[in-house]
Amino acid sequence: MGRPSHRVEGLCCQVGPAALAARVRTPLQHNQTGQVAEPVGQQAQRRQPVNSLPAARLSVRVNSGHDVTDACFGQGDVWHERTPRYRARNGAAHPSAAPPDAVDSPNVSRETLGRTKPMSLPTGKLPLPLLRQALGQVPRRDPAVLVGAEPGEDAAVIDVGGPELLVAAADPITFAAADIGTYLLAVNGNDLAVMGAEPRWLLATVLAPAGTTAPEIQALLADVTAACAAAAVALVGGHTEITDSVTSPVVAGTLLGTASRDSLVRTSGAQPGDALLLVGEIAIEGTAVLAGDHAATLRRAGVSEADIETGASRLQAPGISVRPAAAALRAAADVHAMHDPTEGGLAAALHELAEAAEVGVVVDRDAVPILPECHRICRALGLDPYALLASGALLASLPAAQAPAAVTALREAGLSAEIIGEVTEVSVGRRWTVSGSDVPIPAVERDELARFLESA
């Protein structure tokens, strides 16, 4: 089993000492486990103080262009978005950290800001506030880049001239131990499909651990080759390496495809008044990995053989590709936005769509279709199905008047489809109804599969 990657939509980031270059502007706080939580001010309902451990601090590398310093934030401390200086939780000026104007200054020294050991990030995607902060420093210089490194967008779009646009996605496979080729083509293909693109060329980087045999690497490459043939995608290059840096095979794909100019769809296209549609059930990929790779653990937890067998088979039927669903939906309605839930499940996908489009969302969580065996497996393991790896489902935003007809068309095509909510003005926030109670959609700090793997 590979270590979970820091996988993000449309960009694969590696967290390092200089991962957050330039100014620190995003308000951060910590929860009791020391993980980065959502910034204060992002949602009004998250403004309550966070319980803190006095010794816990977050160290962020700050590069002002002249010198590199460490900006340290005590646990429970926040940037107040509408307050022009850095304050502690009680509202008093923080005694051990510089105000924002000092952080922006090239003359801030390590002594001024203090020195602490940086806190470890949780496995999985980068927390959305941290990702937004990091990508905010990426320069936008090339006019040919129509969609670049932006939170919530699934792929990059480049205008290379001519009638078609080049669409590129990159994703690694680290959760799965088997069927790596199928996963690789599906998760990268999904990123292209939700942009309205067709996949054409794949580059694959294969990192295998020390001790890997020639037959093992040949079988892995044969699996990737077979998956490419099944998807009508040409494997055009990549890299292979045996390395001590991994403990099991990691395969990272870069998938290139094309889209006509009038078929391009962006996650940021969601509009207030749209209906939110979920095509497929959750959480297909997470359920398949749990049942296929961890059957013994599931048996010990009391999961039935029938649920284990059914869950493991979900990789083949219905599978985790959303290409057919995306094509059917685009044929049935004027789709404003599509997004495929991956790490962090549906809950994370809703945050990502709202973030990209700068809108609010209101969801009826009880209307979300969950695989029966997914529900039972999650209950046995103490996992949240709404935050479980959910490739195989498709989240879409479309005009509300067209939603009922789109649902009918999708069902007639043999696909599961439900209207689960609506897009609102950003001031409404991101909320869902649970058994009649209106509550904020929780921020997902890491996927439930990653949490399971750490405790297994």
N, C-alpha and C positions, 0 to 999 in steps of 0.2 A: 504493500500500500504506500503510495507516494505521499509525501508531506503536502498538505493543502497549500496551494499557491496563493499569492496576493493577486487574485484575479479581479480585473475591473472591466467594465463594459467599454469596448472600443480601444483599450490600451492595456498592455500588460506591464505593470510597474514593479520594480524591485526596490524595497525599502532599504536605504543605506544611510550613512552618516550625513550625507548632503541631500537627502531626499526632499527637504523643505528649504530650498534656497530662496533668499530674498525676505521680504518683510512678513512678519507675523501679524495677521489682521483678523483671522477667524477666531471667534470666541470658543474656547475649549473648556471642558470640565471632565472630571473623572467619576466613574461609579465606584462601588466598594471593591471591585476586583482590580482597580487600577486601569481599566480599559477606557479608551477615548469614547466619550458619549457625544450626543448631538450638541451643537453650540447653543448657548443661551440666546434667546431671541429668535431662533429659527421657528419655534412654535411656542405660542403663549403658554400652552399647557405644560411646557417643560421648564418653567421658570423657577420651580421650587428649589430650595437649597439641596445640594447633594451631600450626603453623609461622607465624611472624609477621615482618612487616616493621616495624622500629622506628618509622618515621615515620607509619605508618598508624594512624588513630584514628577512632572513631565518636563523633559528637556528637549527643546526644539532648536535645530541648527538654524541660525539666522545669518544670511549673507547679504550685506548691504551694498556690495560692490567694491568695498575697500578692505574689509576685514571680516573674519568669521567669528561669531560669538555664540554663546549659549544663552538662550532665553529660557528661564526656568519658572514654571508655574506651580505653586503649591496646590495640593489636592483641594478641590472645592473652590479654588480661585477661578475667576472668569474675566473675560473682556466684556465690559458693558458696552453694548453697541452704540448707545446714544450718550455715553458719558465719555468725555475727552481724556480720561486718564484711567490707568489700571487700578482697580480696587479689589480688595479682598471681599469675602462673602458678606461681612458685616457692614460693608459700604465704606470702611475707612481705607485710606491709602495703604497699599501693601508695603510693609516695611522692608522687604528684601528684594524687590524687583523694580526695574525701571518702568516709567510710564511709556505709552506707545511712542511718543516723539523721541524718547531716548533709544528705543529699540530700532527706530528708523535711522538713527544717526550712525555714521560710519565710525564714530569715536567711542562707541560703547565698548567697554572692556569686559573681560571675563570676571574680573573682580567686582565690577558693578552689578552684573547679573547673577553671579554665583556659579558654582560648579556642582552638578549632580550627575549621577549615572542615568542615562536615558531609560525610560520605561519601555518594556517590550510591548509590541503590538500583538493583538490576538491573531491567530491564524485565519486565513480567508481574505476576502476583499478588504481593501483599505476602508476605514470608516469614511462615510460620505463627506463630512466636514473637512477631514484631512486631505482627501482626494481633491475636493474643490479647491482647497488652498494650494496644493501642489500644482494642479493643472492651471491655476490662475497665473502661474509664472511662465507658462509656455508661450513664446512669442507667436503672434499671428502675422506672418510676413508674406506668405505666398498666396496670392489671390486665386491660384488654382485649387487650393484646399477649400472645398465647400463645406465640409464637416470635418473638424479636426478633433483634437483631444479635449473632449467636453464630458463632464459627468452625465451619465444617463444615456448617452448616445452609444449605439452598439457597434458601429463601424465608422471608419474614415471614408470620406467621399472626395475624389480628386477629379477635376476636370482636365482631361488630357486632350481635349479637342474632339471633334466629331460628334456623332449623334448619341454615343453612349458615355456614361461616367464610369470611372474605375472605383470600385468599392473594396475596401480591405479590412479584414478583421484578424485579430490575433488572440488565441486562447490556449492555455496549456491544459493537459489532462493530468491530474495528480490524485484525485479521489479514487479512481477506478483501478483495479488490478487486472481485469480481464476486458476483452472487447475494446481495447484502447482505440483501434482504428475507427470503430463505429462511433464511439464517443467524440473522437477528434473531429470527424467530418460533420457530425450532428451539431455540436456546440458552436463550431465556427460557421457552419452553414446557416444556423439559426440567426446569427448576428447579421449575415447578409440578407436573409429572407425578410427580416423585419424592416429592412431598409428598402425593400422592393427590388433586390438584386438577385441574380443567378450566379452560383459559384462556378468557377472555371479552372483555377490553378491553385495548387497547394505547395507550400514549402514546409517541411517538417524538421524540427530539431529534436533529436532523440538523445537523451542523457540516460545512460544505463550505469548501475552501480558496479563497483569493482567486484570481480567474481562472476560476472555475467558470461555465459558460454556462447560460442558461435551459434549453436542451434537456437538458443533463446533469442538472440538478437535477430537472427534470420526469421524466426516465427513472428516477432514483433513487426518487422518491416513488411512481411508478407500480409499481416493483418491490416496494416495501413494501406498497402497497395490494393488489397481486395476491397476495402471500404471506399477508396477513391474510384475504383471501377464501378462499384454499385451506385455511386453518386454522380457518375459521368464527369468526374473531376480529374484533371491531369496532375500527377505528382511531378513537379518540375525541379525540385531541388531541396536543399536543407542542410543538415549537419548531423553527424553521428559521433558520439563520444562515450568512452567509458571513464567514469570519474568517481572519486571519493566524495564528491559534493552531494550525491544523492544516495539514498538507501534502497530505493526501488525505482523502476523506470519512470521517467518523466518525458512526456512527448508534448512539445509546444508547436502549434500550427499557426501559420500565416496563410489565410485563405483570401484569394483575390477573385473578384467577380465583376460583372458589369450590370448596369441598370440604365434604362432609357431615361432621358431627362424628365419626362412627364410621369414616371413611375416611382420616383424617389419619395420615400417616406422617412420622416424623422421622429424620434421620440419627443423632441421639443415641439412637435406640431399639435399636441393636445390643446383643446380650447375650452374655456368655460362654457357649460351647457352641453358638452358632449356626453354621450353614454360611455361607460366603461364596460367592456366586454371581455370575458375570459373564455378562450377556446381551449378545450381540453381540461383535464382534471389535475389536481396537485396531490402529491409531489412525485411525479413519475421517476425522475432520475435518482432522487434520494432514496426512494423506496427500492428501486432496482439495485442500487449499490449496497444498501443495508441487507437485503434479502440474498443477493448473489454472492457477496464477499464476506458476510458476517452471519451466516445461517446458524452456526453453533451458538453464538451469543444470543440470537433471537430465540432459539429453542430453550436456552436456559432461562430466558425471560418469560417463557410461557407462550410464545407465539406458535400458532398451529402450523403443521407442515403444509397445509393447503395455502395459508397466507404467504409462507416463505416461497413456495413454488410459484404462486401467482405473481408475487412481487418481483421475483427474479425474472420472470418472463416479460415484464413490462418494457424491458429494453428492446425486445423484438416487436411486441404488439401492446400498445399502439406505437412504441418507439419514442424517441426524444426529439425527432426532427419536427420543426413547425413549418417546413416549406410548403406542404400541401395546405395547411390551415391558412397560412399567410396569402397564398395565391387565391384560395377560395374566398377569403374575406375581401381581398382587393377587387375581385370580380363582382362581389355582391354589394359593395358600399363604397362611398367616398371616404376612405380611411384617412384620418388626420394623424394618427400616431400608432406605432406598434412597438412592443418591447417584449423580450423573452425573459421570464423570470429564471434566474440561475442561482448563484450562491445567495443565501439569505431568503430564498423563496419568494412567495407572493408579497409578503410584507416589505421586503427590500425593493422589489420591483415597483411597488406603488410609490415609495419614496423617490426612487430614481426617476420615474416618469414625471412626478410632480416637480422635482428639482430641475430637470431638463427644460420643462415647459413653463416653469415659474407659475404654477397653478396650485390649487388645492384639490383634494379628492375626498369624496364621501362614499364609503363602501358598506354594503350589507354583508358582513362576514358570513352570516348564516346562509347566504346564497352561493357561496363559493363551493364548487364541487370538489370533494376530496375522495380519492380512491379508498374504498372500504378497507383494504388491507393496509394502506398507508395510515389510516386513522388508528387501526388496532396495533400496528407495529410501533407507532409513535407513543401511544398510550402505554404500551408495555415497557418502552425504554425511557419514558419520561421526556419525550421530545415534542417540540411544537411543530405541527405539520405546516403551519403558515410561514415558518422561517426555515423550511427544509428545501434543499437543492431541488429546483422545480423545472429544469429543462424538460420540454415536452408540452408545456402549456404556453399560450400566447395571450398577452395582455394588449388590448387595443382600445383606442379612443376614436369615436366616430359620431357623426351627427345623430342626436337622439331620435329624430324622426325616422332615420334609416335603420335603427338598431333592431326592431322586431323582425323586419324582413330579412336582415342579415342573419339573425339567429335561425330563422326558418331555412334559409338557403344552406347554412352550414350543417344543420341537422339532416337535411335531405342529402347532403354529401357524405353522411355517415360520421360527422364530427360532433363532439359534445360542445355546446355553447350556452353561456348564460350571461345575462346582463347583471352585473354585480354592483353597479354604482354609477356615479356621475362625476364629471370634472367640474370644479367650482372656481370661483375667484380665489387667489392665493390667500386672502385674508381669512378664509374659512378654515384653513389648515388642512391637515391630513388626518382623517378620522374614519372610524368604522363603527358599525352597530353590532354589538355582541349580545345576543339574547335580550334585545330591546334597550340595552344601555349604550349610549353614545360615548365612545372613549377614543383617545388618540391612538393612531396606529403606532405600535412600538418601534423604536429604532432597533435595527438588527446589527449587533456588533460583530457577530460571526454566525456562520451557517450552523444549523443544528447538527449536520453531519460532521462538521469539524469538531464540534463540542463532544459528540459521541466518540470520535476517533481518539481524542485526547484522554478520555476517561476509560477507553476500552483496554 
